[in-house]
Amino acid sequence: MGAKDVIFVDGELSSQIDELARYIGELKGASDVAAFAAEVSSGEVPRSIVEASVGGVLAKAPEDKLEAVYNQLFAIAANQGGDEGLSSVAGEVARDIEAHAESGVAGLRVLNNLYNLAAEGRAQAAVFEAMIGLASRTQLLGTLVPLVTRLPVMSSEWGVGADDSARIILALRDALDQAQLSCEAYEAELAFLQAVGSASDKSPAVASSAIVRFANLAALCDLDALASLPSVQELSQRAGALGDAGSLLNALLSSDYRQWLEFVAAHGEQLKALGVDVQKASDKMRLLTVASIAADSLGQGVPFAVIAQAIDVAEAEVEVWIIDVIRSGLIQGKMNQVARTLLPTRSTYRTFGADQWKLLGERLEQWKASLEELQPVISNAKLIAQQQAVQMAGTSHVTIKE
């Protein structure tokens, strides 16, 4: 039976081993497939099967057979040694698929199965690292993007050291960068800082990189997610370029647009050395400034002239900037083009600290007072409605106010 004609079926373990060994022999072009299969089957299974299959042998099986043959291998390994048997060969199998699988889609399906079947954390870490390599090589990194935000939890489940977690997460970050998925690479850096924190000597450099990315990428607006991380907060206490990144973060957190321009004038060389695109960062600061104005004026009309002065643009350009701020998700509101005002109904704070909690408390008290003022009006309206209903029914009825 030729290798391309093999169909894998359930059966006795010995039959499964012999069938898979014969299939590997066919793929290797063994002159005596039966003898090859007998030799593999008599060895220490599953180690003997794995040794026979690596080097791109099994990984280069036809795409429509790839998942089936590896599932057969995984079943044999689990039957022979339980979870430990599968975990003991998971890393070697995963690396072989990473290097040799010709179909990225099929290879990632196999690795996904292996990750879910491997009970041992270190084996899962090795498989995930192989998934990164294969997805990068076959230009399928988009399949891993949904997992980026889960990396802190996943890495804690692996139970590996900080250096191993750092290597794996940064490998994904670098692969995303190479694929020009910069926002996703930023999310990977946040995941790194959450998962590893100060346990890695790479944390300060990653924190600095994340700050610069935030400044440069228009799509990133949630500054609190970055600023709340301890590794990021510690940069302000450092000297040199890392300290400059900390100063940049402080400017992003607390400056309005005009204060930002003063910061740029005083630290232009340092920003250039960090890799900050000052024009892009300045545009972002305009958006953040409008959001801050909106946060201070919720439910109140803000004249376009006030916004224009705050972000140093012509009043005729304000509508475009308001649309950009709304599109970014920083605020919600309505524009009155006749009155030339913005009525903000929701705004996102750059960071939520003691001052913001105090303001929230004040607004809740105002809301409570407004509801208390409305209660008599509502009660009276309810009483009138009840009386009208009685009159329309043509019956007498006593209504006592609650």
Salt bridges, closest charged atoms under 4 A:
ASP18 OD2 - ARG22 NE 2.94
ASP64 OD2 - LYS65 NZ 4.00
GLU67 OE1 - ARG109 NE 3.11
GLU92 OE1 - ARG47 NH1 2.38
ASP96 OD1 - HIS100 NE2 3.70
GLU129 OE2 - ARG167 NE 2.94
ASP164 OD2 - ARG122 NH1 3.78
ASP164 OD1 - ARG167 NH1 2.80
ASP174 OD1 - ARG173 NE 2.70
ASP177 OD2 - ARG213 NH2 2.49
GLU189 OE2 - ARG173 NH1 2.60
GLU189 OE1 - ARG213 NE 2.93
ASP283 OD1 - ARG286 NH1 3.31
GLU315 OE2 - ARG340 NE 3.25
GLU319 OE2 - ARG340 NH1 3.83
ASP324 OD1 - ARG327 NH1 2.84
GLU402 OE2 - LYS382 NZ 3.50
